[in-house]
Amino acid sequence: MEAALTRERAAAGALTAAADAADATARAEADARRAAETAAKAATEAGFQDPGDARHACRAADWRKEADHGIRDHEARAKAVAELLADPELDVRLDPPADVDEAMAATETARDQLDDALAARDRARHRAEQLADLAPRLGARLDALRPLAAEAAEARRLADLAAGQGANTLRMTLSSFVLAARLEEVAAAASERLLTMTSGRYCLVHTDARRGAGRSGLGLLACDAWTGVDRDTSTLSGGETFLASLALALGLADVVTAEAGGTRIEALFVDEGFGSLDDETLDEVMTVLDGLREGGRMVGIVSHVAELRQRVPAQVHVRKGRAGSHLDVRAPSC
């Protein structure tokens, strides 16, 4: 019986001790919570986010002593400077207060410029990427076009040469070059007629000389055997110009006949111009025309010169009247 009581007393003592320990544990936990709350509040009031930041901010005593000394020294110097500035005998103009609104506006402007610059940079980067992709393709295309460009340049040079441009110093077109060859033949044939009509004074020669900044190739010069000077045909008188024109027409007829395999131009009409000739020259011209007529060609003359009536055997007179014009044909008597 005693043994059982002893065991019960021991168990009761153990339970009492456990209860006391549990109470002590609960009090300790409550104390710990209160201490943690106090620590968190103290850390927050001290400017820390939590007690952990406060623990990390903990410094050694020497560091705290040195920092305290630096703070006290700064405060002392700031106090001394403030006392000096507060001296009424020291007239120190204070800086005006900063213009916050202007600074904010400048900040916004700078921010907008930064955004624009960033956008421009992005666009430039995108274009650079595109160009990096297109550049090799462009180079390949240019390489493929080089032979064609060379051929085009050669064709252009030939076209310029034919058009009287580029390296064509005479500025003579291809058509003018071809016509110039024919004009030389016409001038040679015309000179035979002109020498006869001018008693051996004038003949015609072809020239390639340019007139001012114009083109060349179809120029004519009148060679004056009396003066030995080659004159431009524009310097000839009215009568001389008519003779040269008539000689060219006859020379052209001769060249056409030769080029056409001997096919003759059977009819030739000369319209006016005889009134500008003197009697001697008119006789020479009519002699040439009579020679053509005697060779089988029909030569028609349109003129108002009365002297020609004695030299032209067949005439057609056009007379005007109130009822209209009528013709009067006069044929040579057999």
C-alpha positions in Angstrom: 0.0 0.0 0.0 2.8 2.4 0.9 4.5 1.7 -2.4 1.4 2.7 -4.4 1.0 5.9 -2.4 4.6 6.7 -3.1 4.1 6.2 -6.8 1.0 8.4 -6.8 2.8 11.1 -4.9 5.6 11.0 -7.4 3.2 11.1 -10.3 1.4 14.1 -8.8 4.7 15.9 -8.3 5.7 15.3 -11.9 2.4 16.6 -13.1 2.7 19.7 -10.9 6.3 20.2 -12.2 5.0 19.8 -15.9 2.2 22.3 -15.2 4.7 24.8 -13.8 6.9 24.3 -16.8 4.1 24.8 -19.2 3.1 28.0 -17.4 6.7 29.1 -17.5 6.9 28.4 -21.2 3.7 30.3 -21.9 5.0 33.3 -19.9 8.2 33.1 -21.8 6.5 33.0 -25.2 4.3 36.0 -24.2 7.4 37.8 -23.1 9.1 36.9 -26.4 6.2 38.2 -28.4 6.1 41.5 -26.4 9.9 41.8 -26.8 9.6 41.2 -30.6 6.8 43.7 -30.9 8.8 46.2 -28.8 11.9 45.6 -31.0 9.9 46.0 -34.2 8.4 49.2 -33.0 11.8 50.5 -31.8 13.4 49.5 -35.2 10.6 51.3 -37.1 10.8 54.4 -35.0 14.6 54.4 -35.6 14.0 54.3 -39.4 14.6 50.7 -40.0 12.2 48.4 -42.0 12.4 45.6 -39.4 14.6 44.4 -36.6 16.7 42.4 -39.1 17.7 45.6 -40.8 18.5 47.1 -37.4 20.7 44.1 -36.6 22.6 44.5 -39.9 23.0 48.2 -39.2 24.7 47.4 -35.9 28.3 48.7 -35.8 31.2 48.2 -33.4 31.8 50.6 -30.5 34.8 52.1 -32.2 32.9 52.9 -35.3 30.0 54.4 -33.3 32.5 56.5 -31.4 34.2 57.8 -34.5 30.9 58.5 -36.2 29.6 60.3 -33.1 32.8 62.4 -33.1 32.3 63.2 -36.8 28.7 64.3 -36.2 29.7 66.5 -33.3 32.5 68.0 -35.3 30.1 68.7 -38.2 27.5 70.2 -35.9 30.2 72.5 -34.3 31.4 73.7 -37.7 27.8 74.2 -38.9 27.1 76.2 -35.8 30.2 78.3 -36.3 29.3 79.1 -39.9 25.7 79.9 -38.9 27.0 82.4 -36.3 29.2 84.0 -38.9 26.4 84.3 -41.3 24.1 85.7 -38.6 26.6 88.6 -37.9 24.8 91.8 -39.0 28.0 93.3 -40.1 28.4 90.5 -42.8 26.2 91.4 -45.8 25.9 88.2 -47.6 23.3 88.0 -50.4 21.5 84.7 -50.2 20.8 82.7 -53.4 17.2 83.1 -54.6 14.9 80.1 -54.0 15.0 77.5 -56.7 12.3 77.6 -59.3 10.7 74.2 -58.7 8.1 74.6 -61.5 10.7 75.5 -64.1 12.8 72.6 -62.9 9.8 70.2 -63.2 9.1 71.6 -66.7 12.7 71.1 -67.7 12.6 67.6 -66.3 9.4 66.8 -68.3 11.0 68.2 -71.4 14.2 66.2 -70.8 12.1 63.1 -70.3 10.2 63.7 -73.6 13.4 64.2 -75.4 14.8 61.0 -73.9 11.6 59.1 -75.0 12.0 60.5 -78.5 15.7 59.6 -78.6 14.9 56.1 -77.5 12.3 55.8 -80.1 14.7 57.1 -82.8 17.3 54.7 -81.6 14.8 51.8 -81.9 13.9 53.0 -85.4 17.5 53.4 -86.4 18.3 49.9 -85.0 15.4 48.4 -87.0 16.6 50.2 -90.2 20.1 49.1 -89.6 19.0 45.5 -89.4 17.0 45.9 -92.6 20.0 47.5 -94.3 22.2 44.8 -93.1 19.9 42.3 -94.8 19.4 44.4 -98.0 23.0 45.5 -98.5 24.3 42.0 -99.7 21.3 41.6 -101.9 21.8 45.1 -103.4 25.5 44.3 -104.0 24.5 41.1 -105.8 22.0 43.0 -108.0 24.6 45.7 -108.8 27.1 43.1 -109.7 24.5 41.5 -112.0 23.7 44.9 -113.5 27.4 45.9 -114.2 27.6 44.2 -117.6 24.3 45.7 -118.6 25.4 49.1 -117.4 28.5 48.9 -119.5 26.5 47.9 -122.5 24.1 50.8 -121.8 26.9 53.2 -121.5 28.4 52.1 -124.8 24.9 52.4 -126.4 24.6 55.9 -124.9 28.0 56.9 -126.2 27.0 55.7 -129.7 23.6 57.4 -129.4 25.3 60.7 -128.3 27.8 60.3 -131.2 24.9 59.8 -133.7 23.0 62.7 -132.1 25.9 65.1 -132.4 26.7 65.1 -128.7 29.3 63.7 -126.3 32.7 63.1 -128.1 31.3 64.4 -131.4 33.2 67.6 -131.6 31.6 68.7 -134.8 28.1 68.2 -133.2 27.1 66.5 -136.5 24.2 64.1 -136.3 24.3 60.7 -138.1 21.6 61.9 -140.5 23.6 65.1 -141.2 26.7 62.9 -141.8 24.8 60.9 -144.4 23.3 64.0 -146.0 26.7 65.7 -146.0 28.1 63.0 -148.3 25.2 63.6 -150.7 25.6 67.3 -150.3 29.2 67.1 -151.4 28.1 65.3 -154.6 25.3 67.9 -155.1 27.7 70.8 -154.6 30.2 69.3 -157.1 27.4 68.9 -159.7 26.0 72.4 -158.9 29.4 74.0 -159.2 29.6 73.0 -162.9 26.3 74.9 -163.5 27.2 77.8 -161.3 30.5 78.4 -163.0 28.8 78.6 -166.3 26.1 81.0 -165.0 28.6 83.3 -163.3 31.2 83.3 -166.0 33.6 81.1 -164.0 33.4 83.3 -160.8 31.6 81.1 -158.3 31.6 77.5 -157.3 30.1 75.7 -154.3 31.9 73.5 -151.7 30.7 71.6 -148.7 32.0 72.5 -145.3 31.8 70.8 -141.8 32.5 74.1 -140.0 30.2 74.9 -137.1 28.3 78.1 -136.9 28.7 79.5 -133.3 27.3 76.9 -130.9 25.1 75.2 -133.5 25.6 71.9 -135.3 27.6 71.3 -138.4 27.5 69.0 -141.4 25.3 70.8 -144.0 27.2 74.0 -144.6 28.1 75.5 -148.0 30.7 78.0 -149.0 30.8 80.0 -152.2 34.3 80.1 -153.6 34.9 83.5 -155.3 37.5 83.0 -158.0 37.8 86.8 -158.5 38.8 87.5 -154.9 40.1 84.1 -153.8 37.9 84.3 -150.7 35.5 81.5 -149.6 32.3 83.2 -148.6 29.4 82.0 -146.6 26.3 81.6 -148.9 24.4 84.0 -146.6 26.7 86.9 -147.8 25.6 86.4 -151.5 23.4 89.1 -153.0 19.8 88.4 -154.1 20.8 87.6 -157.6 23.8 85.5 -156.6 21.6 83.6 -154.1 19.1 82.8 -156.9 21.9 81.5 -159.2 23.3 79.4 -156.4 19.8 78.0 -155.6 19.2 77.2 -159.2 22.6 75.5 -159.6 21.9 73.4 -156.5 18.5 72.4 -157.9 20.1 71.3 -161.2 23.0 69.6 -159.4 20.5 67.7 -157.2 18.6 66.6 -160.4 21.9 65.3 -161.8 22.8 63.4 -158.6 19.3 61.9 -158.4 19.5 60.8 -162.0 22.9 59.2 -161.3 21.6 57.5 -158.1 18.4 56.3 -159.8 20.3 54.2 -162.4 20.0 56.8 -165.1 16.3 57.7 -164.6 15.9 61.2 -165.8 13.9 64.0 -164.2 12.0 65.1 -167.2 10.5 68.4 -165.9 12.0 71.3 -164.1 10.1 74.4 -162.9 11.9 77.6 -161.8 9.7 80.0 -159.8 10.6 83.7 -159.9 14.1 85.1 -159.0 14.9 86.2 -162.5 14.1 89.8 -161.7 17.2 90.1 -159.5 19.6 89.3 -162.4 21.3 91.7 -164.7 21.0 91.3 -168.5 24.3 89.5 -168.9 23.7 87.1 -166.1 20.1 86.5 -167.3 21.5 85.5 -170.7 23.9 83.0 -169.1 21.1 81.5 -167.0 18.9 81.1 -169.9 21.7 79.6 -171.9 22.0 76.9 -169.2 18.2 76.3 -169.1 18.1 76.1 -172.9 20.8 73.5 -172.7 18.7 71.5 -170.4 15.7 71.9 -172.7 17.7 70.9 -175.7 18.7 67.7 -173.8 15.1 66.6 -173.8 13.9 68.1 -170.5 10.9 70.3 -170.1 11.8 73.5 -168.3 9.1 75.7 -166.9 9.7 79.3 -165.8 7.3 81.2 -163.6 8.3 84.9 -163.8 7.0 88.4 -164.4 10.2 89.6 -166.1 9.3 91.0 -169.5 12.6 90.2 -171.1 12.0 86.5 -170.8 9.2 86.7 -173.3 11.8 86.9 -176.1 13.7 83.8 -174.8 10.8 81.5 -173.9 9.1 80.1 -177.0 6.0 78.6 -175.4 4.2 80.8 -172.9 1.1 80.6 -170.7 -0.2 84.0 -169.6 -2.5 84.2 -166.6 -4.7 87.2 -166.9 -7.0 88.4 -164.2 -10.4 90.1 -164.7 -13.6 90.9 -163.0 -15.1 87.5 -164.0 -11.9 85.7 -162.8 -8.6 84.7 -164.2 -8.1 83.1 -167.7 -5.2 81.5 -169.5 -3.7 82.6 -172.8 -1.5 79.9 -174.3 1.1 80.9 -176.9 2.8 78.1 -178.6 5.8 78.5 -180.9 5.0 78.7 -184.6 6.2 75.7 -186.7 
